[in-house]
Amino acid sequence: NSKEVTLSLERKPGEVMEVDWAGDTMDLLCDRVTGELYTVYLFVATVGNSDLYFAQAFTDMKLKSWIQAHTSALEFFGALPRIVTPDNARTAVNRHVRYEPELNSTYRDWAEFYHVAVIPARPRKPKDKNMVEHGVGYLETWILGRLRHRYFFSMTELNQEIRNILIELNNKPYQKREGTRQSVFQKIDRPAMRPLPTTRFENPELPSLLSPCRSR
């Protein structure tokens, strides 16, 4: 709608990456031996004026997954924003003080490594990250809706399929704006962003794919 277009046009090129977990979950991961199904959680990020989408599935929403998801998003975009805006999940914020939220120490280390400012959305203020809020609903339809009747035997297989859907979505023409998310990102956002460092943030290996999951 026109409101969406206006909001997008007002965003500074390449400045902010908004991040969130999708509210919907699905049992898409299947144990090849037992046939048990395990829940996956979808991390979503958008960036800049283009509203380019990134998504990746994880077996939990714990801190290690949160950090890995952020790093993967930066590598997907191939450049650094200046600000990251999450919600106030405990994986991001230990304590919310009005003007200076207390970030989780590992999250703070991650932000310092990439030289980005983490500015959490204010509690009960969804407009502080309106693009990713919109993106969550959109990607739940595009990704989870499309995969609803499929099962995957590894996270690698699942995330490759998600990546294929993202390519299609990011190259889909805007309804009320010229170009696509991908073309606008390359033309407007990417030139305004900083290069990635030559090394990535070091964090412990992610947990086992299956052990932290809930089965149905």
C-alpha positions in Angstrom: 0.0 0.0 0.0 1.0 3.7 -0.2 1.9 3.8 3.4 4.4 1.0 3.0 6.0 2.8 0.1 6.3 6.1 2.0 7.9 4.4 5.0 10.4 2.7 2.7 11.3 6.0 0.9 11.9 7.7 4.2 14.5 5.2 5.4 18.1 6.3 5.0 20.1 4.1 2.5 21.9 1.3 4.2 21.6 2.7 7.7 19.4 0.3 9.7 19.0 -3.5 9.8 15.9 -4.5 11.6 15.7 -8.1 13.0 13.2 -10.3 14.7 12.0 -13.9 15.1 8.9 -14.9 13.2 5.9 -15.6 15.5 4.9 -18.7 13.7 6.9 -21.9 14.0 6.6 -25.1 12.0 7.7 -28.8 12.4 9.7 -29.0 9.3 12.8 -30.9 10.4 12.5 -34.7 10.3 14.7 -37.3 12.0 15.6 -39.7 9.2 15.8 -42.7 11.6 12.8 -42.2 14.0 10.6 -40.0 11.8 10.1 -37.5 14.6 9.4 -33.9 13.6 11.2 -31.0 15.2 10.2 -27.4 15.4 12.2 -24.7 13.5 12.2 -21.0 14.2 12.6 -18.4 11.5 14.9 -15.4 12.0 14.1 -12.4 9.7 16.1 -9.3 8.9 15.5 -6.3 6.5 17.9 -3.6 5.6 17.9 0.0 4.3 15.7 1.8 1.9 15.2 -1.3 -0.3 13.7 -3.4 2.5 15.8 -6.3 1.2 14.8 -9.5 3.1 16.9 -12.1 4.8 15.7 -15.2 6.6 17.2 -18.3 8.1 15.8 -21.2 10.1 17.2 -22.4 13.4 16.4 -25.2 15.8 16.0 -22.8 18.8 15.9 -19.1 19.6 18.8 -19.2 22.1 21.7 -16.7 22.2 24.0 -18.8 20.0 21.4 -18.9 17.3 20.6 -15.2 17.7 24.3 -14.3 17.2 24.7 -16.7 14.3 21.6 -15.3 12.6 22.9 -11.7 12.8 26.3 -12.7 11.4 24.6 -14.7 8.6 22.4 -11.7 7.8 25.4 -9.4 7.5 27.1 -11.9 5.2 23.9 -12.2 3.1 23.8 -8.4 2.6 27.5 -8.3 2.1 28.0 -5.0 3.9 27.5 -3.4 7.3 24.6 -1.1 8.4 25.3 1.5 11.0 22.4 0.5 13.3 20.7 -2.8 14.2 17.2 -2.7 15.7 16.0 -5.8 17.5 13.0 -6.1 19.8 13.5 -6.5 23.5 13.8 -10.3 23.7 16.0 -11.5 26.5 18.6 -12.8 24.0 19.1 -9.1 23.1 18.4 -7.0 26.2 19.0 -7.9 29.8 17.2 -4.9 31.2 15.4 -2.1 29.4 16.3 1.4 30.7 14.5 4.2 29.0 17.4 5.8 27.2 20.1 3.2 27.5 19.0 -0.5 27.3 21.4 -3.0 28.8 22.4 -5.4 26.1 23.4 -9.0 26.6 27.2 -9.1 26.9 27.7 -11.4 24.0 25.4 -9.3 21.8 27.3 -6.2 22.9 30.6 -7.9 21.9 29.1 -8.8 18.5 28.1 -5.2 17.9 31.5 -3.9 18.9 33.2 -6.4 16.6 31.2 -5.1 13.6 31.1 -1.5 14.8 27.3 -1.2 14.7 25.0 0.5 17.2 22.3 -1.8 18.6 19.2 0.3 19.4 16.4 -1.9 20.5 12.8 -1.0 19.7 11.0 0.5 22.6 8.6 -1.9 24.4 5.2 -2.0 22.8 6.4 0.3 20.0 6.1 -1.8 16.8 6.6 1.2 14.6 10.3 1.4 15.8 10.9 -1.6 13.5 7.9 -1.4 11.2 9.6 -2.8 8.1 10.7 -6.1 9.8 7.3 -6.4 11.5 5.8 -6.2 8.0 8.4 -8.5 6.7 7.8 -11.2 9.3 4.2 -11.5 8.2 5.1 -11.4 4.6 7.9 -14.1 5.0 5.6 -16.3 7.1 3.3 -16.4 4.1 6.0 -16.7 1.5 8.3 -19.2 3.3 6.4 -21.1 6.0 3.3 -21.1 3.8 5.2 -22.6 0.9 7.0 -25.2 3.0 4.0 -26.1 5.1 3.6 -29.6 3.6 7.3 -30.4 3.2 9.8 -32.0 5.5 13.6 -31.7 5.5 16.3 -34.0 6.9 18.9 -31.3 7.6 19.0 -27.6 8.4 21.4 -27.2 5.5 18.7 -28.6 3.1 16.0 -26.4 4.7 18.0 -23.2 4.6 19.0 -23.8 1.0 15.3 -23.9 0.1 14.7 -20.8 2.1 17.5 -19.1 0.2 15.9 -20.0 -3.1 12.6 -18.5 -2.0 14.4 -15.3 -0.8 16.1 -14.9 -4.3 12.6 -15.1 -5.9 11.1 -12.7 -3.4 13.9 -10.1 -3.5 13.7 -10.1 -7.3 9.9 -9.7 -7.4 8.9 -6.2 -8.6 7.5 -3.8 -6.1 3.8 -3.1 -6.5 4.0 0.7 -6.2 7.6 1.5 -6.7 10.0 0.9 -9.6 12.5 -1.9 -9.4 12.9 -4.8 -7.0 14.3 -5.1 -3.5 17.5 -6.5 -4.9 17.9 -3.8 -7.6 17.2 -1.0 -5.2 19.6 -2.5 -2.6 22.4 -2.6 -5.1 21.7 0.9 -6.4 20.9 2.8 -3.2 21.7 0.8 0.0 24.9 -1.1 -0.8 26.9 2.0 -1.8 26.0 3.7 1.5 27.1 0.7 3.6 30.5 -0.2 5.0 32.5 -3.3 4.0 32.5 -6.4 6.1 35.6 -7.2 8.1 37.9 -9.8 6.8 37.1 -12.1 9.7 33.8 -13.1 11.2 32.7 -12.8 14.8 33.9 -15.9 16.8 31.4 -17.6 18.9 31.0 -21.2 20.2 29.5 -23.8 17.8 25.8 -23.9 17.6 24.0 -26.6 19.6 23.1 -30.0 18.0 20.4 -29.8 15.5 18.0 -32.1 17.2 18.7 -32.0 21.0 17.2 -28.6 21.8 14.1 -29.0 19.7 10.6 -29.8 20.7 8.9 -32.7 19.0 5.2 -33.0 18.4 
